[in-house]
C-alpha cells in the first residue's frame, strides 16, 4: 500500500535547518527557522519557565487526563493576556492546542465545519504552512497582495484592492504582529480599515498571533487584536506560546473563538472540544501548565515580562546595528527598512542567485524567499552579514 503514497514536498524551512546543520564551515550564519537566540547565539530556556517547571516538578501530583479543551487555568490566563477586557468572557470560547500551528489547524477545521465553501484570504507572502495546511484540508484559498518590494513595507492600497473580492462567509487571515515572512506590519489606522472592510463584507477575521510581545510589547501587540475582536461580530485567534515563552518544542498554543452572540459560546466550545478529540484527544499539558504557572504568579510573570522585553530589545538592537552597518558600507539608507520591521523576520529582497551566493560563498543561510531571521544574529555576525549582503550586490 505504501508505494501509493504521494511523495510530499520538502518543507523549505526544515530543509534549510538541515542544510545548515550539515555545513561544517566555521562562522556559518543561520538566519533560517524562527527561533530567538541570545547574544551568545543560544536559544535559552527562559528564567520564569525554568522556575515554573521546577515548581511543577515539585508540586504536581498527577498527570491524569483533564479535558479536550485543556487546562482551564491556561485557557483563562492566555485569553486574559490576549483579549484583556476587550469583550466579556461569555462571548469567548478557547481550547489549548499543540503549539500555534495546532491552533491554526483547528481554526481551519472549524471554518471548514461552519462553511465548507469558505475562501480563506491569506497575505502574499504568508507563512509557508498557511497555504500548505489549507491545501491539505481542501479549503479554498486566495491571496491578497501585502508586501511592496520597493519600500519593503506593506502594500496597503494593493491589499485593500484585493480584499474587495472578499464575500460574506469568506475568511481574512491576518498576522497579529511581526508578519512572517516579511517583518512589515499594518499600522493601527490600517488595521481599522481592514476591520471595517471585513465587517462590511460579513466575513470572518482570523488572526495568527505567533509573536505577541516581540513586536512593540505584549500590551501594544495585543491592542491591535483587541480592536478587531471588539469591533467584529466573530473572530478566530490562533495564539502561540512558542516564541514569547521560548517553549518551541513543548507545543503550547491556544485557539480563541469570539462571538458577539453569547448564545454561541456553548456551540463554539463543543466544536473546539470535538476537533481536539478528533485530532489528538487531549492537548499537551506540560507547557501550557508552565505558562499558566507563570501568568498566575506575580513574581514569575514580572520576570517573564522582563526577559521578553530584553529579547525584544536585543532583536531591535540587532536590526538597528545591521541597518547602520549597511548604511555605512553603501552610503545609502535603502536598508533602513531593517530597523523599521518588527519581530524575528525581515524579507531582504534578494534574488534566488543572491541567496545561493550568500550560502555558497559566505555560509549565510536564509529561506528561499530571502526571509532572514534577524533574531538568530549575534552582534559579532552583524558586520560579517552586512559585508556579505553588499558583496552579493544587493
Ligand atoms: C518559522 O516560520 O520559522 C517558524 O514559525 C517555525 C515553523 O514552524 O515554521
Boltz pocket constraint, residues with backbone or C-beta under 6 A from the ligand:
constraints:
  - pocket:
      binder: B
      contacts: [[A, 13], [A, 32], [A, 33], [A, 34], [A, 35], [A, 127], [A, 129], [A, 180]]
      max_distance: 6.0
